[in-house]
């Protein structure tokens, strides 16, 4: 596609975003001068225009399109960023915007990084899980004998809560442990992107191998019901968050490897600005996962069938939320007679 074709195809979207920005900025000035009360913006549509313009900017830079084209896109995306992310820096309105619009839209904007992170995590997890199921002794390549015995103890038929380590006496202690542990993994997967993405690749593969190994070992040892009823619910949030953190890290790595016309530092800043929205969501999902894991997943009084049902609902909710939440409403003649 030539620069002229690219501009012709996407100019209507840029004009729409520029008009929305001009209107919003004009209303902000009027409000500051106490002249008028600004009408509410269609936040979902504005965010969608912003995301698509960012994608166009990345394409224009990667294809080395004329400087006037990239400068125009840089200008409107910077203005949109200031409006979206600085209009409500604090408060419930900003949190609502982040949860209902910004986070799921940012995840979809990173879909190729998400696909790569999913393959890097799930591929080793399934392969090692199958190998350990066929040969439970394979777990000794991943953990020592004492750790393997601890896994058996955590998911056997004792009266102790499922998944609880020997040195934790209460659900609250486990909640604190899970918060620190989960966020630590998420941080490693994201921050590893600073090493040209190699750190994110390593931690995604490493965690996939560890999780697959434990799952295969416990399945082979006959702890299937206790283990899978334990992980099914919080896994919807925890495993998804790990993959999302890795995807954000890969975004940083790509910015360093292929900065385009930017300096590597500038490209890293730009990539981090996009990826940080995903990281905010990852932190929230890991906190939810820690709470569910400590107070629901570990409970022996809840029948496994109920946990499976709730777990399936949580997986469906997470997939639907990330796949469809925050999409702009389609206008049309749906209600026309």
N, C-alpha and C positions, 0 to 999 in steps of 0.2 A: 504494500500500500504506500503510495506516494504521500508526502506531507500535505499536499493539497487535498487529496482524497480523504486523508485522516481528518483534516480540519473541517472539510465539508460535512463529513458523516457525523462529527461530534459537536459541531458548533452550536446546534440548538440546545444541547444540554448545558454547554458553557454559558450561553446567553441566559438560560433559565436560572442558573446558579448566580450569575452576576446580578440579575434583576432582584433575586431574593436577598442577596447580600446588601444591595443598595437600599432596598426597602427596609431591611432590618436595621442597618446602620443609621438611616434617616430617622427611623422611629426612636432609636436609642437617643439621638440628639434631641428630638422633640420632647422625649420624656425627661431628659436632664434639664431642659429649659422650662419644664412644667407647662408645655403647650398642649399636648394631647396625650391620651393614654394609648400606648401601642397595642395593636391587635396581636393575639398569640400567633406564633409561627407554626407551620407544619414541620415540627422537628424531625419526624421520620423522613419526610421528603428531602429536607435540607441535608440531613446526614447521608442519605443515599446519593444525592448529587455530589456531595463532598467526596465520598468513597470512590465513586466512579471517576471523578476528576483526578483523584490521586492515582488511580490506575492508568488513566490517560497520560498523566505526567511521567509516570515510570516508563511507559511505552515510548513516549517521545524522547526521553533521555537515552533509553537503550538503543533506539534506532537513529540517534544523532540527528534529529529533525532540526530545522532552522532555529536559531536562538530566540527569535521573536515569538515563536510558538511555545517554547518551553518557558520563557519568561512570563507569558500571559497565564499559562497554567500554574506556575509557581505563585503568581500574584493572587489568583482567585482561591487557590487551595490554602494559602497562608491566611487570607482574610476569613475564609470559612472556618479554618482551625481556631482562630481567635474567637470567632463568634460562638462556635459550638462548645469549645472547651474552657472558655473564660467567662462566658456570660453568667454561669452559676457555679462559681468555684466551690461553694460549700452549700450544705443544706440538703433537705430531702428531695428538692426538685432536681438537683444535680445527680444525686444517687439514683433517683428514678430514671433519669435519662440514661445513665450508665448501664443500669440493669436491663431496661426494657428496649433500648435502642443501640447504644454505642457498642456494648460488648458483643452481642450476637452478630451485629453487622461487621464488626472488626474480624470476628472469627471467619465469617464467610469471605471477607476480603483476603484472608490469608489461606484460602482453601488449598492451594498447591503446596504450601509449606505444611499444612495440616495433613495432607495426603502422604507426603514424604515422612513426616513424624510418625504417622500411624503405621506405615510399613516398617519403619525402623524399630518400633516398639513391639508391634504385634507379631511380626515375622519371627524374631528370636524367641519370643514368649511361647508361641505355638510349637516351634521346632524343639526347644529344650523341654517343654512340658511333655511332649510325646516321647522324647528320648528317656526322660526320667520315669515316666509311667512304665515304659517297657523294661527299664532297669533301674529300680529304686536306688541302687548303690551309686548311680550317677550323681546323686545329690552331694556326695562327698567331694566332688570336684568344685562345688559351689559353697559348701559349708562344712564345718568340722562335725565330728560325731556328736559332740555335746549340743550343738545347734540343732542337728537333726532330731535328737531326743526331745529338745524343747518344742519343736514343731509338733511332734506326736503328743506331747503333754498339753499343748494349747488347744487341741481339737479332739481329744479323746472323750470318753463318756463320763468323766468325773463331774462333780457338782460345781466346779469352778466355772466362772463365766468364760464363754468361748473367746479365744484369741488373746487371753490375758497372760502377760508374762509373770514369772514367779515373784518379781520384786514390786508388783503393783497390786495394792489391796482393794482399790475402789475404782468405780467407773470414772470418777473425776480425775484420778491420777492417770488413767489411760487416755482420757480426753486431752490432757496436757501433753502427754507423750505423742499422741497422734498429731496434734497441731504442730509441734516442733519437727517431728519426723516428716510429715507430709509437705510442709512448707519448705523444709530443707531440700527435699527431692525436687520440688518445683523450681526452687532457686537455682539448683545445679543445672537443671535442664535448660533454663533460660539463660543464665549468666555464661554457661558454656559456649554460647554463640559468639562471645567475644573472641574466642580462639578460632576465628574463621569458620565457625559452625562445627568444628570437630568435637568440641566439648559437648555440645548438645547431642551430636550423633552418638558419642560414647555413652552418655548417661541414659539416653533412650534405650540403646541396645542393652546396657548393663542392667537396667531395671526390668526390661522385658525378660532377660535371661533369668534373673533372680526370681521374679514372680512366677514364670513358667516352671522353673525348677521346683519351687515349693508346691505349686499346684499339682504337678505330675507326681511328686513324691507322696503327698497326702492322699491323692486318688489311689495310687497303687497300694498304700497302706490301709485302705479301707475307711478313711475318714471323709468320704465323699459328701455325705449329707451335712455333717457338721461344718466342713470347710466351705462348701459352696453356698449353704444357707447363710453363712457368716459374711461372705464377701459380696454377694449378689447385689445388695442394696447400696452400700456405700461405694462399691466399685463403680457405679454409674457416674458418680461425681469425682472420685479419686483418680481412676484410670483416665477418664476424659481430661481431667485437669493436667495430669502429667504429660499427656500427648500435646495438649494446647501449649503448655510451657515450653516443650521442645520445639513446637512450630514457631513460637515467638523467638526462640533462640536461633533457629535456622534463618529467620528473617534478618537478624543481626549479622549472622555469618555471611549471608548473601550480599548485604550492604558493603561488607568489607572486601569481599571477593570481586564483586562487580559494581563498583561505585558509579559507573557511567561518567558523566561530565563533572560530577562533584568530586571534591577531595574525599579521601576515605573517612576522615573525621566528620565532614559534613554529611556524607552518606550514612554514616553510623548514627548520627543525631536524628536524621530524617527517619531511618528505619526504627530507631528506638521510640520515636514519637508515635509511630503507627503501632508498634508491638506492645507498648506499655498498657494500652487499653485491654488487650488480651490478658496481660499479667494481672491487672486489677480483677478481672473476672476469675482467673485461676485461683487467686488468693481466696476469694469468696467461696468458690467451689470446694477448695481444700478444707476450709473451716466447716462447711456443711458436712463434708465427708467425715471429718474428725468427730463431730457431734453424733452423727448417725452410727458410726463405727463403735463409739464408746457406749452409747445408751440404748441402741436398738440392735445392732448386729450381734453384739456379745450376749444378749439376753437369751437364756435357755428356756424361759417360760413362754416364749413366742414359738408356735409350731413352725417347722421348716416350710410347710406349704404356704403359710401366711407370708413368710419372708420372701419366698420365691415370687409370690404375687405382687408384693410391694416393690420388690426389686425390678420386676418386669415393668411396672408402672413408672418407676424412676428412670429406667433406661429410655423408655418411650418419651418421657417428659424432657429429658436432657436433649435427645435427638431432635424432638420437635422444636424446642426452645432455640437451639443453635441453628436449626435449619430454616425456621420461618419467623421467629420473633423479630420485630423491628422492621419488617418489610413494609414499604409504603403502601397505603390502601390504593387499590386500583379503581380509578374513576371510569365510569362507563354507563351504559344503559341497562344495568342489571335490574333496576326496579321499573323500567319502562314497560308500559302495557303493550 
